[in-house]
Amino acid sequence: MTSYYTGIPEGVSDLPPGVALPLESNLAYMNGISFSKGCYIGQELTARTHHTGVIRKRLMPVQLSLSQCPEVKAIPSNAQVLTMSGKSAGKYRAGEDAHGLALLRLAHIYEQLRLKVSEDTFVGLTASVPEWWPKGGNDEVRIPL
């Protein structure tokens, strides 16, 4: 559960095989990617994305407003995260109680967001930038304000 507070992914529910991209999953921030050695599947795309500095989505810790919807007992993985105007803002990956991880478009993280739990049920969602993310330098996340 600590990983949901800190924004550090663990296991296949947080990093689904064949779906999770290393840079979107913050693996470069955790020194989980080498840009100077090796050959691995996806290396060219990962290196090109890293060096252009354009990463539009990130796996982020989120807090759910479950007290607003006491009837919600479980959040499905891959539930859609929407802005209040209905634009897609990302996908919920996994969580426990009111804390979880979601892959969010950085352009929307400071907006009011909601999680689509079922066809007519929505739960408020608040994203936060982890304290351990880099501050300044070339690897800084450029989050629009």
Secondary structure as UniProt FT lines:
FT   HELIX           2..6
FT   HELIX           11..14
FT   TURN            17..19
FT   TURN            22..31
FT   TURN            41..42
FT   HELIX           43..52
FT   STRAND          57..64
FT   HELIX           66..68
FT   TURN            70..71
FT   TURN            77..78
FT   STRAND          80..83
FT   TURN            84..85
FT   STRAND          88..96
FT   TURN            97..98
FT   STRAND          99..105
FT   HELIX           106..108
FT   TURN            109..110
FT   STRAND          113..118
FT   TURN            119..120
FT   STRAND          121..127
FT   TURN            131..132
FT   TURN            138..139
//
